[in-house]
Amino acid sequence: MAVDPADAAAPEQPQPTYEQARDELVAIVGRLEAGGTTLEESLALWQRGEDLAALCERYLDQARVRLDAAATQETPSS
């Protein structure tokens, strides 16, 4: 299996926190709404935004699971 040299050379970036991902997503939406970017830049921004939105959704899903678990533990059984 061939490895793309661009992928091999790209260092692994740490995953942003929920707040960092949300703030970057807001900035991307603002740039896209403002216009003035090339098609390629717009597509790259759109893809980054999609990735960030998915990451935020995972954070929120994990938070829901933790809240549900905490609520279940706090509910006294009869």
TAQUI-V503004 format. One record per residue. N is the residue number from 1. D_LAST is the distance of its C-alpha to the last C-alpha in whole Angstrom. Layout:
BEGIN
n=N d_last=D_LAST
n=N d_last=D_LAST
END
This chain:
BEGIN
n=1 d_last=59
n=2 d_last=60
n=3 d_last=59
n=4 d_last=59
n=5 d_last=61
n=6 d_last=59
n=7 d_last=56
n=8 d_last=57
n=9 d_last=58
n=10 d_last=56
n=11 d_last=54
n=12 d_last=50
n=13 d_last=49
n=14 d_last=45
n=15 d_last=43
n=16 d_last=42
n=17 d_last=39
n=18 d_last=38
n=19 d_last=39
n=20 d_last=43
n=21 d_last=42
n=22 d_last=41
n=23 d_last=44
n=24 d_last=47
n=25 d_last=46
n=26 d_last=46
n=27 d_last=50
n=28 d_last=50
n=29 d_last=50
n=30 d_last=52
n=31 d_last=55
n=32 d_last=54
n=33 d_last=54
n=34 d_last=57
n=35 d_last=59
n=36 d_last=62
n=37 d_last=61
n=38 d_last=63
n=39 d_last=61
n=40 d_last=60
n=41 d_last=59
n=42 d_last=57
n=43 d_last=56
n=44 d_last=55
n=45 d_last=53
n=46 d_last=51
n=47 d_last=50
n=48 d_last=49
n=49 d_last=47
n=50 d_last=45
n=51 d_last=44
n=52 d_last=43
n=53 d_last=41
n=54 d_last=39
n=55 d_last=39
n=56 d_last=37
n=57 d_last=35
n=58 d_last=34
n=59 d_last=33
n=60 d_last=31
n=61 d_last=29
n=62 d_last=28
n=63 d_last=27
n=64 d_last=25
n=65 d_last=23
n=66 d_last=23
n=67 d_last=21
n=68 d_last=19
n=69 d_last=18
n=70 d_last=18
n=71 d_last=15
n=72 d_last=13
n=73 d_last=13
n=74 d_last=13
n=75 d_last=9
n=76 d_last=6
n=77 d_last=4
n=78 d_last=0
END
